[in-house]
Amino acid sequence: WNYADAMDEALKVGRQAVTLCRHVTGRPSCRIRQADGLFLCGFAALELNRTRDGLKSSEDALKIFVEVGGPRSQASALRAVALSEAAIKKYDKAQEAIERALGLLKSLDTQDEALLAEVLATESYLAKQVYFAALSTSQKKSGSSEKQQQQQTQEKTKEQEEKTTEQKEGEEKEKEQQDEEEDKQLKSLQEAMVEKARVALDAVLRTEDEATASLRRLELGEALYSSGDAAGALTESTMALEYMKEKGLGRFQGQAMLTVAVCRLATGDPKGALELAREAEKAAKDSTTLQALAEVISIAKPMAAQLGGKTSADPGSYYAQLENPTVRFEVHKEYEEGGVKKTTYSDLINMRIHCGDTPEPISFD
């Protein structure tokens, strides 16, 4: 008997309840119970990765709640619809459902802080999915673009050879503009992901639900890491892990330990990352987390061996040897024309200068 078995049993019992309530007509209370059953069936189906079933149950629950329910029940059902739409990658529809739910909650005379926190957590999850979908598309496009360039280099057509310098420069400029627009869009989605994770954490802290707050804090840590702020991510994810260990929240400890280990690796502590990743292997249960931990160990192990048991701050360590680097600079065309692009500069600050493992002379250079 495990978590999946429990969800499967919940789905069966929920469907039985829905069928029983459907037979009782003319009583609004039974219609509400029927919608409750559909709502719970929708979540159970989602947990079992039966996304289509989950979406149908959630939509059916919403229809009944609109007919006989109130704004709270409708907002809850809309949250379930949003999660289902996000699972099948219909992000626009998911966002519409979230906005409708937030609009309903704002109309309440007395705010339901717990439900608002859940809806905002769903919005945070959606922002994360949208960002990674855009990132994946950009990477695939970049990969296919490189292949096309190789093919064009190998098989130059007559038409390409006859192109004037002006035409080629125009095409290059257009491609640069497209790349810059893509960078801006990704940066915007990245910032939205972090901001919504912060809002979700703030909302759950107002409910004084510390256990759920630890999960939201872990999600914020993951968002910060994805945005290049490894130091901030380490702080948030460590706080979440400490609470989970203290309260014995075993189900999420493996994921929390993985996040902290990755952040330690990114901030120049491969030895700490290696120790925690090995400890996490005992706590983690799902194959995805275990696979990620194996990857962290394979990267951290040689780095820790190179440090020889020392930390990045110790004299004579690998990082300390970089304190007085000899760097040869070449003046690039971009500098002559007004400096590096804003997006490149932001990435340099967020990913290198703000990280504690980068020696100051390198940061300034």
N, C-alpha and C positions, 0 to 999 in steps of 0.2 A: 504493500500500500504506500503510495507516494503522492506528491502534489498533483501529478497528471491524473491519477486515479480519482482523487478527490474532485477535481474539476469535471471529470467525465460523469461521476455520480451526481454532482450538482446539476449538470446539464440535463440528465435523465429526469431527476426529481422536479426540476424547474418546468420541463415540458409537460410532465404529468399535472402539475399545478395549473398551468396555463389551460390545459384541456378541460380540467374540472371547472375552472372559473368561466370558461367559454359557454358551458352548458347552462349557467345561471344567467338569465336575461332580465333586463328591467331593473337591475340593482347597480347603481354607480359604484358602490363599494367593491363589488365583485369585478367590475371593469378595471378599477384601480389595482386590485390584486392581480388580475390578468396581466396588466401592463408591468407590474413589479416583477412578475415571473418572467416575462419576455426580456425585461431589462437585465435580470440576473443570468438568463440563458445567453444573452448577447455577450456578456463579459466572460462567461465560462467558455463559450465557443472561441472567443479571441485568445484566451489562455491556451487553448488546444490548437491554435493556428488554423481554425476553421473560420477564416475571415468573412467569407460570403454569408455563412450562416449567422455570424455575429452581426453583420450589417443589417440583414433582414430582420432579425429579432429586435435590434435596437430601433430600427425605423418603425416597426409595428408598435413597439412600446411608445414611441414618440407620438404616433397618430392618436392613440388612446389618451395619452396625457394631455394632448392639445384639446381633445374633446371633453374630458371630465376632470383633468388634473389641474395643478397650479403651476406657477412659474418655477418653483424649486424642482418639481418632478420633471418638468419639461427641460430644464437646464441639465439635469442629471442624464436624461435620455440623449440630449444633444451631445453631451460629452462622450457617451458611448458611440454615437454615430460618427463623431470626429475621429475617434481612435480606429474605428473600422475603416473609414475612408482613407486614413493615413496608412493603414496596413496594406491597402491595395494601391497605394501610391497616387491617390486622387487628392492631392494636397490642397487644391483650391476649394474643393467641396468641404474638406475637413476644416479649413480656416473659416469658411462661411458658418459652419455649425458652431464653432467656438465663439465667433462674434455674436451669433444669436443668443448663445447661452449667457455670455457676459452682459448682453443687453437686458435679458430677463432678470438677472441677478441685481443689476443696477436699479431696476424698477421696484425692488423690495423696500418696504418701510424700514425693516430691521434687517441688516445685512447678515447673511448666512456665511460666516467666515470660513467654516470647514469646507462647504461646497465650493465657495469661491477659490479656495486654495487648490482644490482638486481640478477645477476647470483651468486655472492658471498653470498647473503642472502639466496638463494635457497640451496647452498652448506651447509650453516650453519644449515638450517632447516633439511636437510638430515642427517647431523652428529648427530643432536639431536634425530631424529627418530631411527637411527641405534643404538645409545647408549641405549635408553629406550627399544628397542626390545631385545637387548642382556641382559639387566638387568632383564627384564620380564622372559626370557628363563632361566636365572640362578636361579631366585627365584622359578620358577616352578620345575626345576630340583632338587633344594634343598628340596622342599616340598615333591616331589615324593620319593626322596632318604630317607627322614626321615620315610615315610610310609613303604618303603621296609625294613628298618632296624627294625621297630616295628614288621612287619610280620615275619621277620627272627628270632627275639627274641622269639616270641610266638610259632613259628612252626620250631624248629630246626630239620633239617634233619640229617640222619646218616652221610652223606658225610661231612657236616659242623662240626659235632662233632669229626670226625676223622682227621680233618685238624691239621697239626703240628703248633707249635708256630711260626716257621720260615715262613710258608706259610701265616699265619695271619698277621705277621709283614710286609711281602712283600706287601700284599694287602692294608694294612693301609698306607704304604709309598707311594704306587702308587696313592691312593686316595688323599693323601696330596699334591702330585705333580700336580695332575689334578686340585685341588682346587686353588693351587697357580697360575697355568697357567691361570685359569679363572679370578682370581683377577687381574692379570697383564693385561689381555685383556680388562677387564672392565675399569681399570684405564687408559689405553691407549685411549680407546674410549671417556672416560670422559674428558681427557685432550684435545683431538681433538675437542670435542664439544665446550669447552670454547674458545680454540684458534680460531676456525672458526667463532664463534660469535664475537670475538674481531676484526677479519679481516673484517667481514661484516660491523661492526660499523665504523671502520676507513675508509672503502671505501665510505660509504654514507656521512660521514662528509666532505670528499673531494668535494662532489657535492653541499654542503651548503644547503641541503634539511633537515631543522631542524625537520620538522614533521615526516618524515620517520626515521630520526636519533633517535627520541624518542622511536619509536617502536623497532629499532635495539638495543637500550640501554636496553629496558625492556627485550628483548630476552637474552641479555648478563647477566642481573641480574638473570633471571631464570636458565641459564646455570651454573652460579656461585653457586647459591643455591643448585642445583642438585649435584654439585661437593663438597659440604660441606663448601664453603666459604660464610657463611651467612652474615658476616660483609660487604664483598665486594658487595654481592648481594643487600644488603640494600642501599648502596651508589648509585649504578647504577639505581636501580628501583625507588628510591626516586627522583632522577634527572629527570627520564622519567615522573613520575607522576606529578611533579611540572610543567613541560612544558605542559603536556596535560591539566592540570587544567587552566593554564594561557591562552592557545589558544582555549580552549573549545572543545577539541577532545573527545567528550563524548563516542564514540563507544568503545574505548579501556581503558577507565578510570577504569571500574570495574575490568578488569584483572590486571591492574597496581596496584590498591589498594589492591587486593588480594595478589599479590606478596610482596608488602611492609608489609602487615599485617603478613604474614607468616615469613618474615625475622625479623620483630620486636619480634615476639614470640620466634624465634630461638636465638636471641641475648639478651634475658632477659628482654623484655619490654612487658609483657602480657597485661598491662593496655592500652598501646598505640595500641597494636594489636587489642584488643577488640573494642576500639573506632573506629578505622579505618575500621574494618570488618563490624561493624554496619552501618557505613556511606556508605560503598561499596555496601551493600545490596540494597540501593536505586538507585545506579547508574548501577549495573549489570543487564543485560538483559537475558543472556543465562542460561539455567538450570544447566550446568556443573559448571560454576563459582559460582552460588548461592549455589549449593550443597557443594562446597569446602569452601565457606565462612561460611556456617552453621557449618562445621566441625571445622574451626578455632575458631569460637565463643564458641563452646562446650569445647574446650581445654583451651582457654584463660580465660574464665569466672571464673572457680575455682582458677586458678593461680593468677588472679588479686585480687580476694577476699582474698586469703591467704596473699598477700602483704599488704592488708588493705589500699590501696590508695597510698602506697609508691613506689618509684622506686627501682630498684635492688641495687642502690648505697646508699640508705638511711640506717642509723644505725637502727638496730632492725628489718630490713626486712628479709624475708626468705633467700635471698642470703647472706646478711651480717652475718647471723648466721653461715654460713659455712666457715667464714674466718679462724677459727682455728679448723679444723676438726681432729677428732681422727681416724686415718686410721690404720688398722691392715694388715700388708703385709705377704704373704706366698711366700716362694721361690718356683717358678714353675719350672718344668723340662726344659722348653724352655730357661729360663734364664741361667741355668747351662750349656746348650749346645751352648751358644753364643747369647742370647737375643731374643727379639721378631722379627717377620718377618718384612721386610721393609714395606710391604703394610699396616700392622697393625700400625706401627709407623707413617707412613704418614697420615693415617686416624686420628690418635690421635692428631697430630699437626693441621691438617686442620679443624677438626670438633670440637675440644675442646680447645686447647691451643690458637688458633688464635681468638676465640670468646670472645667478651668483657664481657660476663656474667659469665665467669668462674673465681672464685677467684684465685689469684696467688698461694697460698699454694697448692690448689688442682691441678693446672696446673703443678707445679714443682713435686709434688708427683707422 
